[in-house]
Amino acid sequence: MARMTSFAGELEVKFLKVHRVGEQLVIEAELGVWDSQIYFQPQDAMDMFRLMLNPSALSYFLLLPLACLRTWLFRR
């Protein structure tokens, strides 16, 4: 489960659904005990995409299948 940290403490974040409402991208999640929806306007989504276009994030996504495979193998 993902974790969000702030000066107020930590919350577990569980992403439930990603869908489109009109021109908005909506992510439904549980933050701690709260149900939440995050609405992205088209420019917000492009900004997020642009933020992920860096070597650190790209290498994370490229190596993610290997990390999942390693986790799956060591659970057995």
C-alpha positions in Angstrom: 0.0 0.0 0.0 1.2 3.5 -0.8 2.0 5.9 2.0 1.6 9.6 2.2 3.8 11.6 4.7 3.4 15.2 5.9 4.0 17.3 9.0 0.7 16.0 10.4 1.8 12.3 10.2 1.5 9.4 7.8 -1.5 8.0 6.0 -1.9 4.8 4.0 -3.2 5.4 0.5 -5.0 2.8 -1.5 -5.7 3.6 -5.1 -9.1 2.1 -6.1 -10.0 3.4 -9.6 -8.8 5.7 -12.3 -11.4 7.0 -14.8 -12.5 9.9 -16.9 -15.3 12.3 -16.2 -15.7 14.7 -19.1 -12.3 16.2 -19.7 -11.1 15.4 -16.2 -9.0 12.4 -15.1 -10.3 11.2 -11.7 -8.4 9.0 -9.3 -10.5 7.4 -6.5 -8.6 6.5 -3.4 -8.8 5.8 0.3 -6.5 8.1 2.3 -6.4 6.6 5.8 -10.1 6.3 6.7 -11.3 8.9 4.1 -12.6 8.1 0.7 -11.3 10.7 -1.7 -11.3 11.7 -5.4 -8.5 13.6 -7.1 -9.6 15.5 -10.1 -7.0 16.4 -12.8 -7.7 19.0 -15.4 -6.0 18.3 -18.8 -3.1 20.7 -17.9 -2.7 19.0 -14.5 -2.4 15.6 -16.2 0.2 17.0 -18.6 2.2 18.6 -15.8 2.2 15.2 -13.9 3.3 13.4 -17.0 6.1 16.0 -17.6 7.2 15.5 -14.0 7.6 11.8 -14.5 9.8 12.3 -17.6 13.1 12.2 -15.7 15.8 9.5 -15.4 14.9 8.5 -11.9 11.2 8.0 -12.5 11.7 6.4 -15.9 14.2 3.9 -14.5 11.8 3.0 -11.8 9.0 2.2 -14.3 11.4 0.3 -16.5 12.7 -1.8 -13.6 9.3 -2.3 -12.0 8.5 -5.7 -13.7 11.8 -7.1 -12.4 11.1 -5.9 -8.9 7.6 -7.5 -9.0 9.1 -10.7 -10.3 11.7 -10.8 -7.5 9.0 -10.2 -4.9 6.9 -13.0 -6.4 9.8 -15.4 -6.5 10.9 -14.8 -2.9 7.4 -15.2 -1.6 7.4 -18.9 -2.6 
